[in-house]
Amino acid sequence: METDGVYAPETIDAAEEAYESLGSTAQIVVKETAKAMEFAPEEYDDRVTSDVIETARDALFASLLEVHHGDRAAFESWCDDHPDYSVEMLGSDDVPSVVWHPVLFAETVVAATYQNEPEAAAATVRRRAFGEQYRPAFEATDDEME
């Protein structure tokens, strides 16, 4: 089994802290990208909105989520060791390799099978975990604070 990535937050608070820490990084990435695209200052002000920065932060956070790569036996062994976790599996049962990301605070594991494209499968798992687990949890926490 191989592990790749940076973030494996155990709590929603730890996930939010990691997510929030990427705000300035997202701003820099967007600013440098716009600069490379030769945006005029007016165009930058018009097109680079807070939604653009937030989308960059979402993508950065998701892309840094820790994932595990292994064969089906390794994944099934992980699941056996975590019987309380619900499994969200993408892909075919006939494919031998699996990539997965446990969302610890939600007791859910998001997984995908792959044959030849481990990076694509990992990206899918990360986006899915963010969109279905992290973002709703962040929004729920924001709602509680209001």
ChimeraX attribute file (.defattr): number of C-alpha atoms within 10 A of each C-alpha:
attribute: neighborCount
match mode: 1-to-1
recipient: residues
	/A:1	10
	/A:2	8
	/A:3	13
	/A:4	12
	/A:5	15
	/A:6	13
	/A:7	17
	/A:8	17
	/A:9	18
	/A:10	14
	/A:11	13
	/A:12	17
	/A:13	14
	/A:14	14
	/A:15	21
	/A:16	17
	/A:17	12
	/A:18	17
	/A:19	18
	/A:20	14
	/A:21	13
	/A:22	17
	/A:23	17
	/A:24	12
	/A:25	15
	/A:26	21
	/A:27	18
	/A:28	14
	/A:29	15
	/A:30	19
	/A:31	16
	/A:32	12
	/A:33	12
	/A:34	17
	/A:35	13
	/A:36	9
	/A:37	9
	/A:38	11
	/A:39	15
	/A:40	11
	/A:41	11
	/A:42	8
	/A:43	11
	/A:44	15
	/A:45	10
	/A:46	9
	/A:47	13
	/A:48	15
	/A:49	11
	/A:50	10
	/A:51	10
	/A:52	14
	/A:53	20
	/A:54	15
	/A:55	14
	/A:56	20
	/A:57	23
	/A:58	21
	/A:59	15
	/A:60	17
	/A:61	25
	/A:62	23
	/A:63	20
	/A:64	16
	/A:65	24
	/A:66	19
	/A:67	23
	/A:68	18
	/A:69	24
	/A:70	17
	/A:71	15
	/A:72	17
	/A:73	12
	/A:74	15
	/A:75	19
	/A:76	13
	/A:77	10
	/A:78	14
	/A:79	16
	/A:80	11
	/A:81	10
	/A:82	14
	/A:83	10
	/A:84	10
	/A:85	17
	/A:86	15
	/A:87	15
	/A:88	14
	/A:89	16
	/A:90	18
	/A:91	12
	/A:92	11
	/A:93	13
	/A:94	10
	/A:95	14
	/A:96	13
	/A:97	21
	/A:98	27
	/A:99	29
	/A:100	28
	/A:101	23
	/A:102	25
	/A:103	24
	/A:104	14
	/A:105	16
	/A:106	15
	/A:107	14
	/A:108	18
	/A:109	21
	/A:110	25
	/A:111	26
	/A:112	25
	/A:113	26
	/A:114	22
	/A:115	12
	/A:116	10
	/A:117	10
	/A:118	16
	/A:119	12
	/A:120	12
	/A:121	23
	/A:122	27
	/A:123	18
	/A:124	20
	/A:125	27
	/A:126	26
	/A:127	20
	/A:128	19
	/A:129	23
	/A:130	22
	/A:131	14
	/A:132	12
	/A:133	17
	/A:134	23
	/A:135	14
	/A:136	12
	/A:137	19
	/A:138	17
	/A:139	11
	/A:140	11
	/A:141	14
	/A:142	10
	/A:143	9
	/A:144	8
	/A:145	7
	/A:146	5
